[in-house]
Amino acid sequence: MDDQLTRLQEILAEERRLHAALRDELAREAALDGRMSSAELVEIQRRKQQWVAAIKEQEVLRMRVVDELAHAWNESDEALTLRRIAEWVDEAHAQTFRDAHQALVELMEEIRELARKTAANAQARLKAIDATLSVINDAVKMHPTYSGQGRLEKRTPTLKHTSA
């Protein structure tokens, strides 16, 4: 039993480290928001995917250990949360699990906020690009163009009002 609790503590410590690394990557992305090259953006996306994959691996390991504990304690694995585990163990282990739970909740809130902020900024840039392309498209329609026979064709100006 103690081996499983120790293993769970190790997994939780690794999950905290990985979540913190993902948060730091998102913070770097937010700090460079709109000022990075496409190569830098691709690299940041690749690293974020690596952090997420590593977090998923740790979650699978954590769920296995929780399943083992649930079986040993004759508990439902769905009901066996870190808070519930803290109720079953001695105070030294309990505090570690409560601290891990609190840290993971805080990290997830930070990650969500950074992701929300970066996504909102990206959407604003996409709207600006779309508006710019619309203006360019309308400007092309305003000017005479050459036909296939080499004659100048006149088109009626149709500049639309757009906003970014």
Secondary structure, DSSP 8 states (H G I E B T S, - for coil): -HHHHHHHHHHHHHHHHHHHHHHHHHHHHHHTTTSS-HHHHHHHHHHHHHHHHHHHHHHHHHHHHHHHHHHHHT--TTT--HHHHHHHS-HHHHHHHHHHHHHHHHHHHHHHHHHHHHHHHHHHHHHHHHHHHHHHHHHHHHS-EE-TTS-EE-----------
